[in-house]
Amino acid sequence: MSTPEQAPARSEPGPQTAIADAASRAGADGTEPLVSVRGLVKHFPITRGIIFQRRIGAVQAVDDVSFEVQRGETLGIVGESGCGKSTTARLIVRLLEATEGEVRFDGRDITHVKGAELKAIRREMQIVFQDPYSSLNPRKTVGSIIGEPFAIHRLHRDRAERKQVVQELMKTVGLNPEHYNRYPHEFSGGQRQRIGVARSLALQPRLLIADEPVSALDVSIQAQVLNLLREMQERLGLTLIFIAHDLSVVRHMCDRVAVMYLGKVVEIGSGDALYGFPRHPYTGALLAAVPVADPDTHGSERRLLSGDVPSPAFPPAGCRFHTRCPKAQEICKEKEPPLEDKGSGTRTACHFPLTREEVVATGVRTAQ
């Protein structure tokens, strides 16, 4: 595969080659991660006053997050609402500016790029938003929405050619090309999300971030959208970051999983290792809360979390989970545990990781 310096300038893809060109770029050797996040921090300031504002604190939405995503793989990010999943996604695609840290894409630091450089990078990475109702402009037709990336990047300037490419994309994601001139309110929730997927694939990106893409959809539609994402990933060779709070969905979709709590990654590893033997008490509690479709488990006791998530504006000292952790001891209140290998295939930030017996006792049915 050509290095970024050797790669030729990208030309406008023709209507019949848009999908094929993206697939041909997928033949990366995977030796270097496509996305590398190092020490990522995002603090939102808390101010007081109307005319003369002064800063009195900060919401620590993301605090020292690090991970890598290899080419062609799917990384899942899970956690409770407010843990920093969506903020992390927006930092990666540069919809938000990082307070500290570094985001590298294909070996290049993109944390502070601006202007034309940022515009060019955004051809390579796209995001599918959570709510298909609010992420589409209700005053624009579907054809205009999907074709807008071409207008921004000045591709397919001929109207007939652009319409043909857009209709090809609509057909690819399972939409009727004849609905080119319809408006978003004329589609169902699942169809709207397909419109969002088509728009994100228009520029043939290498990285696709799906920010809880099925949480706002009916259960009967969720599987269709998930299967669509899997199909597009296999066909185009996409690298996928999948954000969700539904652990069963993440297990179906992802190769590796990162668990976040209050702005930090507390456990990360392969899906099989994490679901087979979770080491962090928070991961174990999340898995224990997943309903099991097994009549033999009806009435069995499951140890679930108690208490509320602390405020990200005033996170607790030491391990941020110690206020809700049943295994917390004095050291947990004083010293933050490092994210390190615990010998079971995952890296865990915990002073007292779960044993197999404890995992079984929590009610997790996946422990080996």
N, C-alpha and C positions, 0 to 999 in steps of 0.2 A: 504494500500500500504506500502511496506517495506521502511524504512528509508535508506539513503545512506549507513549507517554503517551496516545495517542488510541485505542489498541486496546481494544475492549470486553472485559469479563471473560469468561473461557472457561467455557462450560457443559459439562455432561456430554454426550459424543457418544452418539447412539443407536446401536443395533446395526447399522442399515443405513447409517449415515452416517459411521462411524468412518474409513473409508478416504477417502471423498469430502471430508470436512472437511480432512484433512491435505493432500490434493492442492490444495484451493482456496487454502491458505496459501502455496503454492509460487510464487506469481506475484510474486516480488520483482524489483526492477529491477536488483539487483546492483551498485549504485553504491557501497555500503559493504560491506566484507567481513563475513561472518557471524561469523567467528572471527579474532581478531587476537592473536598471541602476540608479546610484546616482552621480550627479555632474560631469558627464563625460566631459572631456576637451581634445581636440586634437589641438595643434598648430604646424604648419609646419614652421620651421625656414627659414628666408630669409637671405642669406649670400652674401657677396661681396668679390671679390678677386678670384684668381686662385690657386696660391700656398699657400698663407697665407690667409685663409678665416676667415672672422669675421661676426658675426651675427649682422644684422642691423634692424631686425624686425621679425614678425611672421604672418603667415596666420592663422587666428582664425577660422578654419574649423568647429569645434564643441566647444561650450562654455557653460558649466554648463547645460547639458541635463540630465533630470531625468524622468523615467517612469517605469512602471511595465507591464509585460505580463503574464496573468494567463494561466494555463495549458489548452490547447485545444482551446484557442481563437485566433482570427486573429487581429493583430494590424496593421493598415495602417499608413505609414509615407509619407506625401505629402509636396510639396513645389516646388519652382522654381529651375531650375538648379543652382548648386553651393551653395545650402542652407545647405548642410552637411548630407543629407540623406544617401548616400552611405558610407561616412566616418563613420557614426554612426554604420552602419551594419558591416563594417570591424573591428571596435573596439570591437563589441560584440563577433564576432567569432575569435578574436585575430589575424587577419591578419595585424592589426596595433597595436602599443603599445600606450596606453593612456598617455597623458601628466599629467593629474590628474583625480581623480574620481574613481569610483568603478563599476565593473560589477559582479553581483552575478548570478550564474546558479544553480538552484535547492538548494538554500540556501547557496551555497559555493562561496566564493570570488575567482574568476578566473582571476582577473586583471593582476596578475604578475606571474602566474604559468608558468613553462617552462618544456622542456624536455619530459619525459615519461608521466608526469601528463597532460601536454597540449595535447599530442597525444591521451591520453585516453578520454579527454573531447571532442576532435573533433570527436569522434565517436557519440557523442550525439547531435552535432549541425553541420549543413551543410548550404551551400549557393548556390543559383542558380544565375549565373551572368547575366548581362544585355544583352551582345552581344553573341549570340550563334556561331558567326563566329570566334571570337577571343578567346573564352574560351575553345575551343576544340583543341587538338593537331592534326594538319593536317597530321602528319606522323604516327599516330597510328590508328588502326582499331577501330570500335565502340566497339567490344568485349573487346579490351584491355583498352579502355578509361573507360568503365563502370566497368570493373573488377579491375582497378588500386587501388581503396580503399581496396580491399581484399588483394592485394599484399603488400600494405603499412602496414596494420594491421595484416598480416600473417594469413588470414582466407581462408578457402577453398583452401588449397595448391594443392590438386589433380586437375589437369588440366581439366579432364572430369567433375568433380563436379562443378568447378568454371564456366565452360562454361554453364552448365545446369542452375546454379543460375543466371548468366547474361542474358541468354535467357528468363528466367522467368521474370526478371525485365523488359526486353524489351517488352515482351508481356503485362505486367502490365501497362506500359505507352503508349501503343498503337503502338508500333513498331513491324515490322515483325522480328521474331527471326531468320529467314533465312538470314537476312542482317548482321549477326554477324561479318563477315569478310570485310564488306565495310568500306570505309573511309569517314570522315565527308563531303568532297566536293561532295559526291554522294547523299546527302540528301538536302531537302528543309530547309528553315529557321525554320519552325515549327517543323520539324522532328529533327533538331539539338537541338532545345530547349528541346524537349522530351528526347534526349540523356543526356542533362545536368540534367534534373529532375531525370532520372534513376540513374545517377551517384551519385546524392545527396542523393537518397533513399537507396543506396546499403548497408550502414552500419546501417540502421534502426534508424535514428536520432529521437530525441524527439522535436528538434527545427529546423525549416527550414526557412531560410531567402531568400525571393525572391526579388532580386534587379532589379526592373523594368524589369521583365521577358518578357514582350510583347512589349516593346517600339520599338524594332528593327524588329518587325514582321509585315507582311501585316495584314490589318484589318480583312480579312477573316480567318486568322489563329489565331488571338488573342483570340477569344472566345474559341477555342479548347484547347489552353494551359491553360486558366483560369479555364475552366471546369475540366481539368485534375488535376490542383492543388487542386480544391475543392474536387474532388473525392478522391484524395490521402489523404487529410486531414481527411475526414470522415472515410476512410477505416483504416488508420493507427493511428488516434488520434493525429495528429501532432499539435504542436503549431506553428503558422505562423506569421512572420513579413513580411508584404508586402509593398514594396517601389514603389512608382509611382508618376507621375506628372499628371496623368489623373484621375480627381476626380470622373468621372462616373464609372471607373473601380474599384476604391477604395470603392465606395458605394456598388458595387455589391459583393465585396469580404470580407469586413472587419466588425468586431464587434465594434471596437473602432478605432478612427483616431487621430493621432497627426500631427499638422501642424507646419512645421519648416520654419523659416525665418532667414537667415544670421547666421546660427549656433545655433539658439535657438529654443526651442519649445514655440510657442506663443499661442497655443490653443490645448487642448486635451479633449476628451470625447467620449461618445458613438456615433456611426454613426448617429442614428436617431436624437439625440440632436444637433449634430454639423450641420447636413444638414438641420434640421428643423428650427434652430434658431442660426446661427453663430454669435458670439459676437465680435470677433476680426475683425477690418476693413480689415486686410489682408485676412482672411478666406472669408469674404464677397466678396472681390474683386475676389478671385479665383473662387468662385461659380458663380459669375456674368459673368465670362468669359466663362463658359461652354455653348456650343451651345444647344439650346432647339429646339427639333423637333416639333414645334407647329406653324402652319401658322398664328395663331392669334397674335403671338408675333413678326411677321416680321415688321421691321421698328421701334420697340420700343427702347427707349433709355436705354442704360446700362452704369453705371458709372464704368469705368475701370481704372486701375492703370496708372499713368504717371511717367515718370522718370526712371532712371536705378537703379539697385541694387548697394548699396555702396560696396566698396572693402572690403573683409573680412580681409585684412591686416590693414585697418584703419577704423574699424566700428565706426559709430557715437555714441556719448555719450547718456546716457539715454536710451529711447526706440529706438531700432535699426530701427524701421519702421517709425519713425517720419518724415524722409526726404521725404516720399511718402504718408503719411497719411493725408487724408482730414480733420481729426478731431484733428490734433496735436495742442497742446498748449504749453505754456512755460514750464510747469512741465515735459512734455514728453521729452524735450531736456536735462533736468537736472537729472531726477530720473528714474531709470529703474523700470518698473512695475513688481510686483511679479505675479507668476502664481497662481491664486486663483479662487475659486468658485464664479461665478457671479449670481448664482440662477437660471440657465437655463439648468443645466445638464452637462456643460462643465467647465473646468478650463481655464481661459484666462489671459494672461499677457497684460493688457490694462488699462490705467487710465480712458478712456472714451469709454467703450464698446458700440457696436451698439444696438440701440433699435429696436423693431419690425418694426416700421415705417421706420427707416433708412434701414433695411434689404430689405424691399419691394422696397424702392426707388432706391436701387442699381441694381435692376433687377433680384434678386434671386427669382426663382419661387417656392422654397421649403419652404419658411417661412410660419409658421402656424399662 
